[in-house]
Amino acid sequence: MGQEISEPIDESIEPLFLKRRDLKSIAEYIASGECRKIALMVGAGISTSAGIPDFRSPDTGLYANLKRLDLPEPEAVFDISYFRQKPLPFYTLAHDLYPGKYRPTITHSFIRLLHTKGLLKLCWTQNIDTLERAAGVPGDKLIEAHGSFASQRCIECKHSYPDDLMKEHILSDPVEIPHCIETPECRGYVKPDIVFFGEPLPSTFTDSLSELEDIDLAIVMGTSLTVYPFASLPLRVPQGPPRLLINKEKVGEIGSRRDDVVFLKECDEGVRKLCQEIGWLEELEELWKATEPEKSKEEREEAERKAKLPLEERLDEEVEKLTRDVEQSLKLTTEHKSWVESQLEKEDQKKEGKEKYITDPESPILGYKAADAFPPTAAELAAAKEEVTKAESKETE
């Protein structure tokens, strides 16, 4: 389903709550004390200035770049059926997107500022990057509509998995695919609680919808409003409370009501302008400054280099890196399949009990390395053969 587009409001029609349909009037409304419950609805556009590429931009988004790879379709990286067969491409991507690698933007700090002021009712986010949490927004104020990296569980038995082990696996080089440790019999793949294609949205999303019936202001930022049911959130705001859109382009039907305000700029520019009008700019900058991590000399130099690049070039560079990493993981998956098949052929040719089987120290199969005491048994190789037949390849633990 696409965007719901409505005719813009006739400018001759006076607003009901606001003095004018502009950012300054929104600022005056917030500062008046009459606006006490603010709902936010945010998407990938609030994170792009952090260096995280969005997924859906036609020419520069992550999906557009993944089209050149050997995937059934770019979205397959986030498809639960594909993940069950080939989890390595997702985990390669997760290695680069995992929380802790990116600093929250000043827009994330604006969400934190609203919470600090006691004005944040809830923040609905499409983002999986957890930057709202990193900026200091409490989890109970967030509705992560598409899930996030904040927790993880086995896709088979659904048991949760420890955060420290998950981080260790994803950030290892090369990346290691985590398996369930709840029972020896399970050993299912562990996946972050990100909503994949083919999975339902978390119940917290549906349960939260009634909260929109009691708000004083809705702010929509950095989203294309093309993915449902998230895209329906602005429509659920009752007639009456003002709605503010801060975005690079007009989306949805925001602008069709008497108290709708549309500010078509980058999100960071929009929140700075709004806070300047309210008188909060200094507080906002201080909150954002506190999110800056300590860096090594090399990291500072790299950050300074990237900071000098235009935003589009920085995002292009990040998308290219992510795409290369996923491409390499697909290549390794194919090479691994060939290795397994060659070892199975050797096993078939062996005379039972007459030849000593020697494992390839470079192979990732079954987690064996050169220092391991025991090579894979015939039964283990047979199991690997069955996996190859069923799913084309079996990635390393």
Wavefront OBJ file of the C-alpha trace (Angstrom):
o trace
v 0.000 0.000 0.000
v 1.379 3.426 -0.862
v 1.128 6.777 0.782
v -2.249 8.300 1.546
v -2.115 11.668 -0.223
v -4.712 14.376 0.417
v -5.160 17.855 -0.964
v -3.245 20.530 0.980
v -5.327 22.790 3.182
v -6.589 26.005 1.654
v -4.314 28.725 3.019
v -7.284 31.037 3.481
v -8.651 28.712 6.191
v -7.448 29.788 9.635
v -5.786 27.276 12.011
v -7.679 26.237 15.147
v -4.904 25.802 17.750
v -1.976 27.607 16.137
v -1.558 31.258 15.262
v -0.072 30.351 11.890
v 0.944 27.205 10.070
v 4.691 27.590 10.600
v 7.500 26.329 12.836
v 7.472 29.437 15.014
v 3.821 28.867 15.908
v 4.594 25.254 16.835
v 7.385 26.586 19.087
v 4.996 29.047 20.704
v 2.467 26.270 21.268
v 5.075 24.023 22.952
v 6.317 26.904 25.120
v 2.789 27.936 26.143
v 2.344 25.085 28.592
v -0.806 23.900 26.809
v 1.170 21.251 24.899
v 2.039 18.585 27.448
v 1.853 15.278 25.541
v 3.917 15.018 22.358
v 3.978 11.908 20.161
v 6.885 11.349 17.761
v 6.936 9.148 14.664
v 10.407 8.771 13.186
v 12.190 6.881 10.416
v 15.609 6.378 8.847
v 15.974 10.071 7.980
v 16.814 10.931 11.583
v 19.856 8.611 11.452
v 21.390 9.414 8.062
v 23.540 12.246 9.457
v 25.036 9.643 11.819
v 26.339 7.861 8.719
v 23.700 5.113 8.683
v 22.269 4.751 5.163
v 18.545 4.460 4.675
v 17.231 1.345 2.975
v 14.831 2.597 0.332
v 16.299 5.624 -1.475
v 16.041 4.763 -5.207
v 19.692 5.319 -6.140
v 21.636 5.576 -2.894
v 19.784 3.370 -0.400
v 21.115 0.048 0.823
v 18.588 -2.011 -1.149
v 19.553 -0.240 -4.385
v 23.199 -1.224 -3.890
v 22.437 -4.799 -2.830
v 20.685 -5.370 -6.180
v 24.029 -6.114 -7.802
v 24.741 -9.038 -5.493
v 23.816 -12.696 -5.844
v 20.655 -12.414 -3.760
v 17.150 -13.471 -4.827
v 16.273 -9.811 -4.158
v 17.906 -7.114 -2.016
v 15.259 -7.477 0.683
v 16.236 -11.155 1.116
v 18.823 -10.069 3.684
v 15.857 -9.312 5.948
v 13.634 -12.213 4.885
v 13.059 -14.847 7.566
v 12.859 -17.744 5.056
v 16.168 -16.739 3.459
v 17.728 -16.239 6.907
v 16.862 -19.814 7.880
v 18.877 -21.026 4.891
v 21.640 -18.435 4.724
v 22.063 -16.306 7.852
v 25.589 -15.136 7.004
v 24.627 -12.190 4.713
v 22.440 -10.713 7.465
v 25.121 -11.163 10.112
v 27.701 -9.577 7.848
v 25.429 -6.545 7.580
v 24.732 -6.649 11.322
v 28.477 -6.561 11.986
v 28.608 -3.092 10.405
v 25.290 -1.792 11.766
v 25.589 -3.093 15.320
v 24.910 -0.573 18.128
v 27.957 1.241 19.426
v 29.455 2.034 16.044
v 27.368 5.149 15.435
v 26.764 8.286 17.465
v 23.189 9.541 17.956
v 22.292 12.606 15.898
v 21.085 15.877 17.365
v 17.579 14.780 16.363
v 17.902 11.796 18.707
v 18.993 14.213 21.433
v 15.873 16.287 20.696
v 13.747 13.238 21.537
v 15.720 12.896 24.774
v 15.168 16.594 25.488
v 11.400 16.224 25.130
v 11.561 13.347 27.624
v 13.693 15.411 30.012
v 11.111 18.198 29.818
v 8.353 15.714 30.660
v 6.654 16.274 27.291
v 7.306 12.978 25.489
v 4.211 10.776 25.421
v 5.743 8.087 23.189
v 8.172 7.810 20.303
v 7.237 5.384 17.527
v 10.345 4.498 15.513
v 10.934 2.433 12.390
v 14.651 2.310 13.084
v 16.502 -0.761 14.323
v 19.723 1.094 15.190
v 18.797 1.795 18.884
v 20.185 5.330 18.615
v 17.176 6.655 20.532
v 18.275 4.490 23.465
v 21.899 5.590 23.006
v 20.727 9.209 23.267
v 19.130 8.424 26.626
v 15.480 7.865 25.712
v 14.077 5.222 28.119
v 12.850 1.978 26.608
v 9.356 2.467 28.027
v 9.017 5.624 25.942
v 9.877 3.804 22.714
v 7.707 1.745 20.405
v 10.233 0.048 18.116
v 7.765 -0.883 15.409
v 10.256 -2.936 13.413
v 12.144 -4.267 16.411
v 15.784 -3.511 17.167
v 19.178 -4.875 18.159
v 18.308 -4.300 21.829
v 17.437 -7.987 22.405
v 17.669 -11.333 20.616
v 16.335 -14.882 20.738
v 16.481 -18.287 19.071
v 14.296 -18.503 15.957
v 13.306 -22.079 16.854
v 12.654 -22.330 20.608
v 12.265 -18.538 21.132
v 14.480 -18.468 24.222
v 16.370 -15.224 24.779
v 20.125 -15.060 24.281
v 22.680 -13.150 26.434
v 23.607 -9.664 25.224
v 27.329 -10.119 25.863
v 27.507 -13.321 23.802
v 25.530 -11.742 20.981
v 27.887 -8.780 20.846
v 30.911 -11.090 20.925
v 29.624 -13.135 17.977
v 28.524 -10.215 15.790
v 31.618 -8.091 16.347
v 34.078 -10.954 15.850
v 36.197 -10.879 12.706
v 35.157 -12.848 10.782
v 31.631 -12.662 12.085
v 30.372 -15.760 13.928
v 26.765 -16.923 13.678
v 25.282 -17.377 17.170
v 23.375 -20.567 17.970
v 20.915 -21.274 20.756
v 22.529 -22.417 24.009
v 19.303 -23.131 25.916
v 19.422 -26.870 25.213
v 21.947 -29.082 23.391
v 19.143 -30.369 21.160
v 18.051 -26.984 19.804
v 21.105 -25.217 18.350
v 18.810 -22.955 16.306
v 20.084 -19.703 14.852
v 19.819 -16.684 17.142
v 18.430 -13.508 15.580
v 18.096 -9.968 16.956
v 14.492 -9.020 17.665
v 14.287 -7.188 14.351
v 11.085 -7.707 12.409
v 11.968 -9.561 9.203
v 9.759 -9.857 6.153
v 7.400 -12.729 6.933
v 7.219 -11.926 10.657
v 4.487 -10.055 12.566
v 5.094 -6.685 14.180
v 5.677 -6.750 17.950
v 2.511 -6.687 20.043
v 3.705 -3.468 21.670
v 2.988 -1.657 18.406
v -0.670 -2.687 18.258
v -1.121 -2.205 21.995
v 0.218 1.372 21.772
v -2.154 2.702 19.112
v -4.757 3.869 21.613
v -2.161 6.254 23.091
v -2.573 8.457 20.024
v -6.092 9.340 21.145
v -4.701 11.487 23.970
v -1.928 13.718 22.630
v -1.440 17.454 22.178
v 1.008 17.362 19.266
v 2.374 14.832 16.767
v 5.819 15.312 15.209
v 6.729 13.178 12.182
v 10.395 13.143 11.122
v 12.625 11.371 8.630
v 10.179 8.845 7.200
v 8.788 8.138 3.744
v 5.512 6.866 5.247
v 5.414 4.051 2.694
v 5.630 1.026 4.974
v 2.388 -0.015 6.642
v 1.099 -0.216 9.284
v 3.607 2.378 10.568
v 2.548 4.762 7.782
v -0.969 4.853 9.207
v 0.126 6.460 12.496
v -0.350 10.119 11.419
v -3.818 9.201 10.155
v -4.686 7.864 13.612
v -4.040 11.234 15.244
v -7.509 12.649 16.027
v -8.724 15.789 14.306
v -7.616 18.707 16.451
v -4.029 18.266 17.756
v -1.459 19.915 15.447
v 0.836 17.698 13.366
v 4.350 18.793 12.403
v 6.313 17.176 9.556
v 10.085 17.711 9.465
v 11.344 15.920 6.382
v 13.253 16.440 3.157
v 10.034 15.992 1.182
v 6.303 16.037 1.771
v 4.893 12.623 2.603
v 1.516 11.151 3.387
v -1.422 13.482 3.927
v 0.257 15.793 6.436
v -0.594 19.310 5.342
v -4.262 18.600 4.727
v -5.525 19.612 8.177
v -6.030 23.079 9.626
v -3.198 22.766 12.163
v -0.698 20.842 10.064
v 2.780 22.371 9.649
v 5.258 21.154 7.035
v 8.976 22.034 7.339
v 10.894 20.595 4.390
v 14.520 20.471 5.545
v 16.935 17.917 7.010
v 15.773 16.665 10.411
v 18.786 18.053 12.289
v 18.207 21.491 10.809
v 14.527 21.324 11.681
v 14.990 20.413 15.350
v 17.692 23.027 15.796
v 15.403 25.684 14.323
v 12.482 24.568 16.491
v 14.572 24.560 19.669
v 16.001 27.958 18.793
v 12.468 29.335 18.537
v 11.479 27.769 21.888
v 14.710 28.828 23.629
v 16.052 25.306 24.119
v 18.946 25.327 21.644
v 21.718 25.505 24.243
v 20.218 22.619 26.219
v 19.845 20.596 23.039
v 23.470 21.133 22.031
v 24.658 20.154 25.513
v 22.662 16.922 25.445
v 24.062 16.073 22.032
v 27.625 16.903 23.085
v 27.298 14.367 25.900
v 26.756 11.580 23.343
v 30.189 12.052 21.749
v 32.320 8.962 22.442
v 36.019 9.000 23.241
v 38.071 8.223 20.140
v 41.579 7.116 19.357
v 43.770 9.362 17.226
v 43.048 7.243 14.132
v 39.314 7.329 14.804
v 39.393 11.112 15.265
v 41.269 11.565 12.006
v 38.828 9.325 10.151
v 35.862 11.134 11.709
v 37.347 14.488 10.674
v 37.886 13.214 7.133
v 34.290 12.042 6.863
v 32.972 15.237 8.427
v 34.500 17.227 5.578
v 32.598 15.187 2.996
v 29.104 16.207 1.897
v 26.415 14.063 3.541
v 25.558 12.304 0.260
v 29.197 11.255 -0.230
v 29.435 9.965 3.355
v 26.311 7.866 2.904
v 27.496 6.581 -0.488
v 30.781 5.524 1.110
v 28.976 3.698 3.934
v 26.547 1.948 1.569
v 29.444 0.801 -0.625
v 31.252 -0.674 2.402
v 28.131 -2.509 3.602
v 27.512 -3.863 0.113
v 31.112 -5.109 -0.247
v 30.887 -6.898 3.098
v 27.639 -8.673 2.191
v 29.093 -9.568 -1.216
v 32.105 -11.164 0.483
v 29.837 -13.178 2.795
v 27.952 -14.567 -0.213
v 31.267 -15.485 -1.844
v 32.400 -17.295 1.306
v 29.103 -19.177 1.448
v 29.634 -20.465 -2.120
v 33.257 -21.380 -1.423
v 32.245 -23.203 1.735
v 29.723 -25.300 -0.185
v 32.442 -26.309 -2.671
v 34.816 -27.226 0.149
v 32.217 -29.420 1.882
v 31.432 -31.232 -1.358
v 35.122 -31.860 -2.092
v 35.685 -33.284 1.400
v 32.645 -35.515 1.036
v 34.047 -36.826 -2.218
v 37.326 -37.641 -0.487
v 35.435 -39.407 2.275
v 33.569 -41.524 -0.264
v 36.853 -42.531 -1.868
v 38.530 -43.539 1.371
v 38.938 -47.189 2.205
v 37.277 -47.692 5.516
v 39.806 -47.583 8.367
v 42.831 -47.605 5.971
v 43.451 -43.877 5.405
v 43.936 -41.144 7.958
v 41.540 -38.265 7.302
v 43.171 -34.841 7.480
v 41.004 -31.738 7.816
v 41.707 -28.565 5.909
v 42.942 -26.058 8.524
v 41.512 -23.193 6.455
v 37.979 -24.560 6.382
v 35.297 -23.081 8.640
v 33.219 -26.284 8.600
v 31.785 -27.230 11.983
v 34.083 -24.725 13.680
v 37.225 -26.893 13.411
v 40.582 -25.130 13.260
v 44.100 -26.446 12.817
v 44.611 -26.685 16.583
v 41.513 -28.848 17.127
v 42.275 -32.330 18.377
v 39.725 -34.237 16.334
v 38.765 -34.080 12.663
v 35.101 -34.283 11.636
v 33.716 -37.800 11.680
v 32.009 -39.542 8.790
v 28.691 -38.970 10.531
v 29.392 -35.252 10.796
v 30.350 -35.070 7.130
v 27.168 -36.927 6.231
v 25.188 -34.399 8.234
v 26.947 -31.605 6.382
v 26.089 -33.264 3.071
v 22.433 -33.360 4.043
v 22.550 -29.665 4.920
v 24.130 -28.825 1.585
v 21.408 -30.738 -0.216
v 18.628 -29.038 1.721
v 19.860 -25.465 1.948
v 22.817 -25.227 -0.460
v 25.217 -24.351 2.342
v 25.654 -24.417 6.050
v 27.455 -21.451 7.566
v 30.026 -21.677 10.316
v 29.024 -21.571 13.938
l 1 2 3 4 5 6 7 8 9 10 11 12 13 14 15 16 17 18 19 20 21 22 23 24 25 26 27 28 29 30 31 32 33 34 35 36 37 38 39 40 41 42 43 44 45 46 47 48 49 50 51 52 53 54 55 56 57 58 59 60 61 62 63 64 65 66 67 68 69 70 71 72 73 74 75 76 77 78 79 80 81 82 83 84 85 86 87 88 89 90 91 92 93 94 95 96 97 98 99 100 101 102 103 104 105 106 107 108 109 110 111 112 113 114 115 116 117 118 119 120 121 122 123 124 125 126 127 128 129 130 131 132 133 134 135 136 137 138 139 140 141 142 143 144 145 146 147 148 149 150 151 152 153 154 155 156 157 158 159 160 161 162 163 164 165 166 167 168 169 170 171 172 173 174 175 176 177 178 179 180 181 182 183 184 185 186 187 188 189 190 191 192 193 194 195 196 197 198 199 200 201 202 203 204 205 206 207 208 209 210 211 212 213 214 215 216 217 218 219 220 221 222 223 224 225 226 227 228 229 230 231 232 233 234 235 236 237 238 239 240 241 242 243 244 245 246 247 248 249 250 251 252 253 254 255 256 257 258 259 260 261 262 263 264 265 266 267 268 269 270 271 272 273 274 275 276 277 278 279 280 281 282 283 284 285 286 287 288 289 290 291 292 293 294 295 296 297 298 299 300 301 302 303 304 305 306 307 308 309 310 311 312 313 314 315 316 317 318 319 320 321 322 323 324 325 326 327 328 329 330 331 332 333 334 335 336 337 338 339 340 341 342 343 344 345 346 347 348 349 350 351 352 353 354 355 356 357 358 359 360 361 362 363 364 365 366 367 368 369 370 371 372 373 374 375 376 377 378 379 380 381 382 383 384 385 386 387 388 389 390 391 392 393 394 395 396 397
